[in-house]
Amino acid sequence: MKMQLSSQSKATPLAQHLRAGKVYRREDLVPYSTSVDRELQQLVAAGRLTKAAQGLYYAPRKSVFGDAPPPEGEMLAAFLKDKNFLSFNPSVYNSLRLGTTQLYNKTIVYNHKRHGKFRLSNREYDFRVKHRFPLSNQVTSEYLLVDMFNNLDELAEDENQVLAIARRKLAEFDFRKLQKALQDYGSAATRRLMKSWLNELGTAQPETVR
């Protein structure tokens, strides 16, 4: 049962600062309370806030299905204290139609700050520090192909079969975009793997590559 806040608690600067659907770090709420930890506990008990992780809270949004969490991107940005990240489910590789069909129940987050598995609002995220990665609106099929090769040993697929299909269908990708993605984001192993393939593909330009 959710505890009811007293009228005095409802009027505190911290409580008045909260907005449904927003994510808050404890450190950002300190200026609004003289006893921030006690007030946070009260707000969580009353259902005004939900604790997503240590030092991370959100004010749930009301929906027809009950209390709803904020958009995932806002949660990740608050956790990282950085909006520069790329989150994805490995199932996205299936969109390349290279023989991968496995569905994955996990989210990988490329970022510049945190590495490891962390649970946010009862969902586990696999944070991986990367020097370079595209923004979500800049992800192309060519980038996904390179990233899939980077992570091929983690996929629940027959690696040799996926590689054979990818090599056979390589001409369906944009040659220049693929070269750029490989240069910018490919691991050393992926670069070695694809070097001869791209050389073969390059000799076929521009007739066989869209």
N, C-alpha and C positions, 0 to 999 in steps of 0.2 A: 504494500500500500504506500502511495506517495505521501510524504509529509507535507502539510500545508505550511506555507511561509507566513510568518506574522506580517501584519500590515507595515510594521517598521522595516522588516527585511525586504518587503516588496519595493520600498521606497529608497533603498540604498543606491548609491551611485553605480555600484557594480551591476546590480539587478537591472537598473534602468539602461545601462549600457548594452545589454544583451539584445541581439536581433536574431530572430528565427532563421535557421539555415546557415549561420555564421560559425566559423571555427576560431577558437581562442587558445592561445598559449598562456599558461599560468603567469609567466613573467610579464605579459602584456596587460594582465588584469590587476597587478599589484597596485598601480596608481589609483585604482577605483575603490580600494578597501583598506581599512586599517587592520583587518584580520582576514586576509584573503583565503587562507586554507580553511578556516572555519566556515566562512561564507560559501566557499565552493562546495563544501560538504553539504551544507543546507540546500543549496540550489540543485545539487545532484539528487538529493533525497526528495526534493519537491518536484522533480521532473523538468525543471527549467533548464538544466544542463545535463549532458551525458558525457561521462569520462571515456575518451577514445583511447588514451594511452597515458603513460606517466607525464603529467604536466600539460596534457592536451585535452581540450573539452570542445563540445559543440552544443549549440542551442538547437534542439530538434525542430524540424518543420512539421506542421500538422498536415496530414493528408487523409484521404478517405480510408486508407489502410492503417491509420494510426500515426505515431511519431515516425518521421523519416529522417535519415542522416543527410548531411549536406552533400553537394556534388563531390565525387571522389577527388577531382583535381584540386579543390579547395582544401580538402583534408591533407593531401600529400604536400601541397605548397606550405601549409602551416607547419607540418611536421618537419619538413626540410628547411624551413625559413628561406625558401628559394622557389621561384616559379619556373626555373629552367630545369626541366626533367622530361622524360619520356616514359610513359607507362603503357604496358601492353600485355595481352595474354598470348602465349606461344601458339594458341590455336589460330592466330591471324596468319601464320605461315600456310595454312590450308588454302587461303585465297589464291596462292600462286599456282595451284593445281599441278603439283609435282609429285603426287602420290602420298602426301601426308594427309591423314584423316583423324588423327588423335585429337581429342578435346581435353584441355588442361584446366584444372581448377586452381589456378594461381595467377598472380599478377607480378610481372617483373617491372622494376622502376630503375631506369638508367638516370643517374644524377651525378653531381659533382661533390657531394658531401657525406653521404651515409652508405655504409656497406653492411649487409647482413639481413637476416629475416626479422621483421618486426610485425607485431599484431596491432592494427589500428581498428577500433570499433568492431572487434570480433572477426576481423578479416586479416589474413596473413599476406604480407607483401615481401617480395625478394628485392631488396635494394642493392644495386650494383653501381659502384663508382666507375664512370667512363669519362675519358677526356673529351670525347666528341660523340655527339649523337644529334640527329635532326629534331626539329620541333615537330609536334604531332601533325601539324598541317603541311609538313614538308616530307612526310613519309611516302616513298614511292615503292613500286613493285621491285625495282632494282635494289633499293636499300633493303627491303625485306629478304630478298634472295641472299644478299651478302650477310645479313644478320643471321639468317637461318643457318648458313654454312658456319658462321662463328660459333653457333650453339648446337651444331648437329649432334654432338656426342651426348647431349642432354635429352634429345627427343626420343620418344618411344616408337621409333620407326626403323625399318631396315635401311641403314645408311647407304649401302651399296646400291640399293634400288632407287633411293631418292637421288643419289648422285648421277646414276645412269639416265634417269628421266630428265633431270635438270640439264645435263649436257646435251641431250637430244633436243630440248626445247629452248636452248639458250638464245637462238636467233629470234625468238618471240619477244625478247626484251630489247630495250633501247640500248644500243651499243655504247654510246657516249655517256649516258646516265649510269650504265653499269660500271664503266671504267672509273667514273668519278666516285661512285659509291664505294667501290673496292679500294680506291686510293684513300678516301676519307675515313672509312669505317671498318675496312677489312682487317682481321687479325693476320699475323704473319702466316699462319697455316692456311687461312682462306686465300690469301694472295698467292701462295705457292700453288694451291690447288687449281685456281682459276686462270693462272697466267697463260698456260698453253691453250686453254679453251678460248680465251679472249684473243690470242694471236690468230687462232684459226678463224674466229668470227670476224676479226678485222679484215682478213683477206677477202671476205664475202661482201664487204660494204660497197655500195649502199643497197644492192639489189635485194638481199634476203633478210634485212633487218628493218623492222618497222620503227 
